[in-house]
Amino acid sequence: MTLAEKFTRLKTSVGGNREKMHFEDTFGMPKEEQAHVTRPGRANARILAELEFALHLSETENGKYDAALEEALDYLLEKQQTEGVLTDQACEEAEEILEPIAEEAKSYELILAAHAHIDMNWMWSYPETVAATLATFRTMLTLMEEYPDFHFSQSQAAVYEIVEKYDPDMREEIKRRIQEGRWECTASAWVEADHNMPNTESMLRHIAYTRKYLSEKWGVQDFEIDFSPDTFGHNAFLAEVDHFSGVKYFYHCRGLKEDEILYRYRAPSGHELLTYREPFWYNAAVTPRMGVAAPLISRRCAGLKTGLAIYGVGDHGGGPTRRDIEFAQEMMQWPVFPALRFGTVREFFHAAESVREKLPVIDHEVNYFAPGCYPTQSRIKQGNRRMEAQLCDTEVLGAAAQKWTGFRPDQDGLREAWQKVLFTHFHDILTGS
């Protein structure tokens, strides 16, 4: 029997396991918990995760740890047969057999970056978006008080404006956390916008108004990341627009027909974004699979041993749960497992710079995740194009009037009008989805 067959026999003999046949979006709560299925105990879940990780690691190292794995698997299979269960003691003893793998295991690092995906207006009205934003951020601030090493990342300038308008006291709390480095602002656009239908001027305005607003009102200085997990597709000139505005890194989940994870997204001009395509999902719970897959992900990322896991309940806000944080803290103590830590998206991309030159290049548009989103609700698209054109015309006429007559255009009014148009570029609004 091969090592994989022995592991499968062991895993399927442990009560509470359920094999996944396709992708499952957990939205924070495992399917077993939703269905009230009793899952394997802590010791069983721990040793099974460590064994699966060690199998991938040994395969990566050309069978270097096969002997220790075989000994541990044989021991556990025997205990399972003679005692009918894997006791905590048996799991601890198997872990001791795997101890020679521990040092190599910790050479892999996994950064856990918490995030709350907040849809501006998907299946609800703007007042509900405001309520979801404020409730989510209050929860994140509470968790930061309870867990001193917890970090949180949040995109979209529009949600920060919501806080400024509706809860100024919370704004001061968040600003302190931003300065502390535990609240990462991943916003380089007014909203997580569609990347196909807005015109080039609009895409530039997203970055310009976001920079101005967040730097002046929130003290944010770093705008390196284009964080667009849920956007349905990305045009071929995205890297050009982002590069022009000083954005270096791109995180997405949807699109891309190729099977790449870490790659260089190159515009026709030759400018590039260092890009990470989420291999799991951006609305995920913290689970052992994030660490188990580390050697497999590393092999597909030019050998980079630093990984990124985005986690937290999303769409209607929510973010990470105490369950996520405490389970992550528990996994941090597992000896035969990657080194897990709470961190930021930016830290991952800075680590990924070390393998940039080894990465594949994608030099075409990254489309489409859901073509059905694009031909619906044409009035929204017509209205957007009309507003974009009228705002550009207004600014041209205003500049001419200022030059020839001394008339000063209403810059605050133009900014407010632009921001309203930029808000409608949210990927669930402009697409009509």
C-alpha positions as CSV (number, residue, x, y, z in Angstrom):
1,M,0.0,0.0,0.0
2,T,1.3,3.5,-0.9
3,L,1.6,6.3,1.7
4,A,-1.3,8.0,0.1
5,E,-3.5,4.9,0.3
6,K,-2.5,4.4,4.0
7,F,-3.4,8.0,4.7
8,T,-6.7,7.7,2.9
9,R,-7.6,4.6,4.9
10,L,-6.7,6.3,8.2
11,K,-8.6,9.5,7.4
12,T,-11.8,7.7,6.3
13,S,-11.7,5.5,9.4
14,V,-12.0,8.6,11.6
15,G,-15.6,9.5,12.3
16,G,-16.8,12.9,11.2
17,N,-14.7,13.3,8.1
18,R,-16.5,14.3,4.9
19,E,-14.7,14.3,1.6
20,K,-15.2,17.5,-0.5
21,M,-15.9,16.8,-4.1
22,H,-15.8,20.4,-5.3
23,F,-15.3,23.9,-4.1
24,E,-17.4,25.0,-1.1
25,D,-17.8,28.6,-0.1
26,T,-17.9,28.4,3.7
27,F,-18.7,32.1,4.5
28,G,-17.0,31.5,7.9
29,M,-18.9,28.4,9.1
30,P,-17.8,24.9,8.0
31,K,-20.5,22.9,6.2
32,E,-20.3,20.2,8.9
33,E,-21.2,22.8,11.5
34,Q,-24.1,24.1,9.4
35,A,-25.4,20.5,9.0
36,H,-24.8,19.7,12.7
37,V,-22.4,17.0,11.9
38,T,-20.0,16.1,14.7
39,R,-16.5,16.7,13.4
40,P,-13.3,14.8,14.4
41,G,-11.8,15.7,17.8
42,R,-9.0,18.2,18.1
43,A,-6.2,15.7,18.4
44,N,-7.5,13.7,15.4
45,A,-7.9,16.8,13.2
46,R,-4.5,18.0,14.2
47,I,-2.6,14.8,13.4
48,L,-4.5,14.2,10.1
49,A,-3.7,17.8,9.0
50,E,0.0,17.3,9.9
51,L,0.2,14.0,8.1
52,E,-1.4,15.4,4.9
53,F,1.0,18.4,5.0
54,A,4.0,16.1,5.6
55,L,2.9,14.0,2.6
56,H,3.0,17.0,0.3
57,L,6.3,18.2,1.9
58,S,8.0,14.8,1.5
59,E,6.8,14.7,-2.1
60,T,8.3,18.1,-2.7
61,E,11.6,16.9,-1.2
62,N,11.7,13.7,-3.3
63,G,10.6,11.3,-0.6
64,K,12.9,12.7,2.1
65,Y,10.4,12.0,4.9
66,D,8.7,8.9,3.6
67,A,10.2,6.6,6.2
68,A,8.9,8.8,9.1
69,L,5.5,9.1,7.5
70,E,5.2,5.3,7.0
71,E,6.2,4.6,10.6
72,A,3.6,7.1,11.9
73,L,0.8,5.9,9.5
74,D,1.5,2.2,10.4
75,Y,1.4,3.1,14.1
76,L,-1.9,4.9,13.8
77,L,-3.5,2.3,11.6
78,E,-2.6,-0.4,14.1
79,K,-4.0,1.7,17.0
80,Q,-7.2,2.3,15.0
81,Q,-7.6,-1.4,14.4
82,T,-6.9,-2.6,17.9
83,E,-8.6,0.2,19.9
84,G,-11.3,1.2,17.4
85,V,-10.4,4.9,17.8
86,L,-7.4,7.3,17.6
87,T,-6.8,8.4,21.2
88,D,-5.2,11.7,22.1
89,Q,-2.2,9.7,23.4
90,A,-1.8,7.8,20.1
91,C,-1.9,11.1,18.2
92,E,0.7,12.6,20.4
93,E,3.0,9.6,19.9
94,A,2.6,9.7,16.2
95,E,3.5,13.4,16.3
96,E,6.7,12.4,18.1
97,I,7.5,10.0,15.2
98,L,7.1,12.9,12.8
99,E,9.3,15.2,14.8
100,P,12.3,15.0,12.3
101,I,10.0,16.9,9.8
102,A,9.2,19.8,12.2
103,E,12.2,22.0,11.3
104,E,11.6,21.7,7.6
105,A,7.8,22.3,8.1
106,K,8.5,25.7,9.8
107,S,10.5,26.9,6.8
108,Y,7.1,27.4,5.3
109,E,5.3,30.6,6.4
110,L,1.6,31.4,6.0
111,I,0.4,35.0,6.5
112,L,-3.2,35.1,7.7
113,A,-4.8,38.4,6.4
114,A,-8.3,39.0,7.8
115,H,-10.7,40.8,5.5
116,A,-14.4,41.7,5.3
117,H,-15.9,41.7,1.8
118,I,-18.5,44.5,1.8
119,D,-20.8,44.7,-1.2
120,M,-21.9,48.3,-1.6
121,N,-25.4,47.6,-3.0
122,W,-25.9,44.0,-4.0
123,M,-29.2,42.7,-2.7
124,W,-29.9,45.6,-0.3
125,S,-30.1,49.4,-0.1
126,Y,-27.4,51.9,0.8
127,P,-28.7,52.4,4.4
128,E,-28.1,48.6,4.9
129,T,-24.6,49.0,3.5
130,V,-23.9,51.7,6.0
131,A,-25.2,49.5,8.9
132,A,-23.2,46.5,7.7
133,T,-20.0,48.6,7.5
134,L,-20.3,50.1,10.9
135,A,-21.3,46.8,12.6
136,T,-18.3,45.0,10.9
137,F,-15.8,47.6,11.9
138,R,-17.0,47.8,15.5
139,T,-16.5,44.0,15.6
140,M,-13.0,44.3,14.2
141,L,-12.0,46.9,16.7
142,T,-13.4,44.8,19.5
143,L,-11.4,41.8,18.3
144,M,-8.2,43.9,18.2
145,E,-8.7,44.7,21.9
146,E,-9.2,41.0,22.7
147,Y,-6.4,39.6,20.5
148,P,-3.2,41.8,20.5
149,D,-1.6,40.0,17.5
150,F,-4.7,40.1,15.3
151,H,-4.4,42.2,12.0
152,F,-7.2,43.3,9.7
153,S,-7.2,44.5,6.1
154,Q,-9.9,46.5,4.5
155,S,-10.3,47.9,0.9
156,Q,-12.6,50.6,-0.6
157,A,-12.4,54.3,0.2
158,A,-16.2,54.4,0.2
159,V,-16.5,52.4,3.4
160,Y,-14.0,54.7,5.2
161,E,-16.2,57.7,4.0
162,I,-19.2,55.9,5.6
163,V,-17.4,55.8,8.9
164,E,-16.4,59.5,8.6
165,K,-20.0,60.5,8.0
166,Y,-21.9,58.3,10.4
167,D,-19.5,57.4,13.3
168,P,-16.7,60.0,13.7
169,D,-15.6,58.5,17.0
170,M,-15.0,55.1,15.3
171,R,-12.9,57.0,12.7
172,E,-10.5,58.0,15.4
173,E,-10.2,54.5,16.7
174,I,-9.5,53.1,13.2
175,K,-6.9,55.8,12.6
176,R,-5.0,54.7,15.7
177,R,-5.0,51.1,14.5
178,I,-3.8,52.2,11.0
179,Q,-0.9,54.1,12.6
180,E,-0.2,51.1,14.8
181,G,0.1,48.9,11.7
182,R,-2.6,46.4,12.7
183,W,-5.3,47.9,10.4
184,E,-4.1,47.7,6.8
185,C,-5.9,49.9,4.3
186,T,-5.8,48.0,1.0
187,A,-7.8,50.6,-0.9
188,S,-6.5,52.1,-4.1
189,A,-10.0,52.6,-5.6
190,W,-13.2,54.3,-4.4
191,V,-14.9,50.9,-4.5
192,E,-13.9,47.4,-5.7
193,A,-14.8,48.4,-9.2
194,D,-15.6,46.6,-12.4
195,H,-12.4,46.6,-14.5
196,N,-14.0,46.4,-18.0
197,M,-16.8,49.0,-18.3
198,P,-15.4,52.2,-16.7
199,N,-13.4,54.3,-19.1
200,T,-9.7,55.1,-18.5
201,E,-10.4,58.5,-17.0
202,S,-12.7,56.9,-14.4
203,M,-10.1,54.3,-13.5
204,L,-7.5,57.0,-12.9
205,R,-10.0,59.0,-10.9
206,H,-10.6,56.0,-8.7
207,I,-7.0,56.0,-7.6
208,A,-6.6,59.8,-7.5
209,Y,-9.7,60.5,-5.3
210,T,-8.9,57.5,-3.1
211,R,-5.3,58.8,-2.6
212,K,-6.5,62.3,-1.8
213,Y,-9.2,61.3,0.5
214,L,-7.4,58.6,2.5
215,S,-4.2,60.6,2.9
216,E,-5.9,63.8,4.0
217,K,-8.6,62.3,6.2
218,W,-7.1,59.1,7.4
219,G,-3.4,59.5,7.3
220,V,-2.9,56.6,4.9
221,Q,0.3,56.9,2.9
222,D,0.7,53.6,1.1
223,F,-1.4,52.8,-2.0
224,E,0.5,49.9,-3.5
225,I,-2.3,47.4,-3.7
226,D,-5.2,46.9,-6.2
227,F,-7.4,44.7,-4.0
228,S,-10.2,43.3,-6.3
229,P,-11.2,39.8,-5.1
230,D,-14.7,39.7,-6.5
231,T,-14.4,41.7,-9.8
232,F,-15.6,39.6,-12.7
233,G,-12.9,40.4,-15.2
234,H,-9.9,42.7,-15.8
235,N,-8.9,44.6,-18.9
236,A,-5.5,44.2,-20.6
237,F,-4.5,47.8,-19.7
238,L,-5.1,47.5,-15.9
239,A,-1.3,47.1,-15.2
240,E,-0.7,50.3,-17.3
241,V,-3.3,52.4,-15.4
242,D,-2.2,51.0,-12.0
243,H,1.5,51.5,-12.7
244,F,0.9,55.1,-13.9
245,S,-0.7,55.8,-10.4
246,G,2.0,54.1,-8.4
247,V,0.1,50.8,-7.7
248,K,2.5,47.8,-7.7
249,Y,0.5,44.8,-6.6
250,F,-2.8,43.2,-7.7
251,Y,-4.9,40.7,-5.7
252,H,-7.9,39.0,-7.4
253,C,-9.9,35.8,-7.3
254,R,-12.1,35.7,-10.5
255,G,-11.1,35.5,-14.1
256,L,-7.8,34.1,-15.6
257,K,-8.3,30.9,-17.7
258,E,-4.7,29.9,-16.9
259,D,-3.9,27.9,-13.8
260,E,-1.4,30.5,-12.3
261,I,-1.4,31.7,-8.8
262,L,1.5,34.2,-8.6
263,Y,2.3,35.9,-11.8
264,R,3.2,39.1,-13.6
265,Y,0.3,40.9,-15.2
266,R,1.8,42.8,-18.2
267,A,0.2,45.6,-20.1
268,P,1.0,46.2,-23.8
269,S,3.4,48.9,-22.8
270,G,5.5,46.4,-20.8
271,H,4.5,47.7,-17.3
272,E,3.6,45.0,-14.9
273,L,1.7,44.2,-11.7
274,L,2.9,41.5,-9.4
275,T,-0.3,39.6,-9.1
276,Y,-1.7,36.9,-6.8
277,R,-4.8,35.0,-7.8
278,E,-6.5,33.6,-4.8
279,P,-6.2,29.7,-4.9
280,F,-9.0,29.2,-2.3
281,W,-11.6,31.9,-1.8
282,Y,-11.8,35.3,-0.3
283,N,-14.8,34.6,1.9
284,A,-13.3,31.7,3.8
285,A,-13.0,30.4,7.3
286,V,-9.6,29.5,8.8
287,T,-9.2,25.8,8.2
288,P,-6.2,23.4,8.2
289,R,-6.3,23.2,4.4
290,M,-4.7,26.6,4.2
291,G,-1.5,25.2,5.8
292,V,-1.8,21.6,4.3
293,A,-1.5,23.0,0.8
294,A,1.5,25.1,1.5
295,P,4.1,22.9,-0.4
296,L,1.7,22.6,-3.4
297,I,1.1,26.4,-3.5
298,S,4.8,27.0,-3.2
299,R,5.6,24.8,-6.2
300,R,3.2,26.9,-8.2
301,C,4.7,30.2,-7.0
302,A,8.3,29.7,-8.1
303,G,9.3,28.1,-4.8
304,L,8.1,31.0,-2.6
305,K,7.7,29.6,0.9
306,T,5.7,32.5,2.2
307,G,1.9,32.0,1.5
308,L,-1.1,34.2,1.9
309,A,-4.5,33.2,3.3
310,I,-7.4,35.8,3.1
311,Y,-10.1,34.9,5.5
312,G,-13.3,36.3,6.9
313,V,-17.1,36.3,6.4
314,G,-18.1,38.5,3.5
315,D,-20.5,40.0,1.0
316,H,-22.6,41.5,3.7
317,G,-19.6,42.3,5.8
318,G,-18.8,40.4,9.0
319,G,-15.1,39.7,8.7
320,P,-13.2,37.1,10.8
321,T,-14.8,35.4,13.7
322,R,-13.4,34.5,17.1
323,R,-13.6,30.9,15.9
324,D,-11.2,31.9,13.1
325,I,-8.7,33.7,15.3
326,E,-8.7,31.1,18.1
327,F,-8.3,28.2,15.7
328,A,-5.5,30.0,14.0
329,Q,-3.8,30.5,17.3
330,E,-4.2,26.8,18.0
331,M,-2.7,25.8,14.6
332,M,0.3,28.1,15.4
333,Q,1.2,25.5,18.1
334,W,1.2,22.5,15.8
335,P,4.8,21.3,15.4
336,V,4.6,19.6,12.0
337,F,2.9,22.4,10.2
338,P,3.8,25.7,8.5
339,A,4.6,28.7,10.7
340,L,1.3,30.7,10.8
341,R,1.0,34.3,11.8
342,F,-1.4,37.2,11.5
343,G,-0.2,39.8,9.1
344,T,-1.1,41.9,6.0
345,V,-1.5,41.6,2.3
346,R,1.4,44.0,1.8
347,E,3.8,41.8,3.7
348,F,3.1,38.9,1.4
349,F,3.7,40.9,-1.8
350,H,7.0,42.3,-0.4
351,A,8.1,38.7,0.3
352,A,6.9,37.7,-3.2
353,E,9.3,40.3,-4.8
354,S,12.1,37.8,-4.1
355,V,10.8,35.4,-6.9
356,R,9.4,38.1,-9.3
357,E,11.9,37.2,-12.1
358,K,11.0,33.5,-12.0
359,L,7.2,34.1,-12.4
360,P,5.2,33.6,-15.6
361,V,3.8,36.5,-17.5
362,I,0.1,37.0,-18.4
363,D,-0.1,39.7,-21.2
364,H,-3.8,39.6,-22.1
365,E,-7.1,40.5,-20.6
366,V,-8.2,38.4,-17.7
367,N,-11.8,37.6,-18.6
368,Y,-14.5,36.5,-18.0
369,F,-15.8,34.9,-14.8
370,A,-19.5,35.4,-15.4
371,P,-20.3,36.7,-18.9
372,G,-24.0,36.7,-18.0
373,C,-23.4,39.7,-15.7
374,Y,-22.4,42.0,-18.6
375,P,-25.4,42.1,-21.0
376,T,-28.0,42.8,-18.3
377,Q,-29.5,46.1,-17.0
378,S,-28.3,48.2,-20.0
379,R,-29.8,51.4,-18.5
380,I,-27.1,51.3,-15.7
381,K,-24.4,51.1,-18.3
382,Q,-25.9,53.8,-20.5
383,G,-26.2,56.1,-17.5
384,N,-22.6,55.5,-16.5
385,R,-21.2,56.3,-19.9
386,R,-23.4,59.4,-20.2
387,M,-22.2,60.6,-16.7
388,E,-18.5,59.9,-17.5
389,A,-18.7,61.9,-20.8
390,Q,-20.6,64.8,-19.2
391,L,-18.1,65.1,-16.3
392,C,-15.2,65.1,-18.6
393,D,-16.9,67.7,-20.8
394,T,-17.7,69.8,-17.8
395,E,-14.1,69.8,-16.7
396,V,-12.8,70.8,-20.2
397,L,-15.3,73.6,-20.4
398,G,-14.5,74.7,-16.9
399,A,-10.7,74.8,-17.6
400,A,-11.4,76.8,-20.8
401,A,-13.6,79.2,-18.9
402,Q,-11.0,79.7,-16.2
403,K,-8.3,80.5,-18.8
404,W,-10.3,82.9,-20.8
405,T,-12.7,84.5,-18.3
406,G,-11.2,83.9,-14.9
407,F,-14.3,81.8,-13.9
408,R,-13.4,79.2,-11.2
409,P,-15.2,75.9,-11.5
410,D,-16.8,74.3,-8.4
411,Q,-14.1,71.8,-7.6
412,D,-15.9,70.4,-4.5
413,G,-19.0,69.9,-6.6
414,L,-17.1,68.1,-9.4
415,R,-15.4,65.9,-6.8
416,E,-18.7,65.0,-5.2
417,A,-20.2,64.2,-8.6
418,W,-17.2,62.1,-9.7
419,Q,-17.4,60.1,-6.4
420,K,-21.0,59.3,-7.0
421,V,-20.2,58.0,-10.4
422,L,-17.2,56.0,-9.1
423,F,-19.5,54.5,-6.4
424,T,-21.7,53.0,-9.2
425,H,-18.6,51.3,-10.6
426,F,-18.8,48.7,-7.9
427,H,-18.7,45.3,-9.5
428,D,-22.2,44.3,-8.5
429,I,-23.8,47.7,-9.5
430,L,-22.3,48.6,-12.9
431,T,-22.6,45.1,-14.2
432,G,-26.2,44.9,-13.4
433,S,-25.7,41.8,-11.3
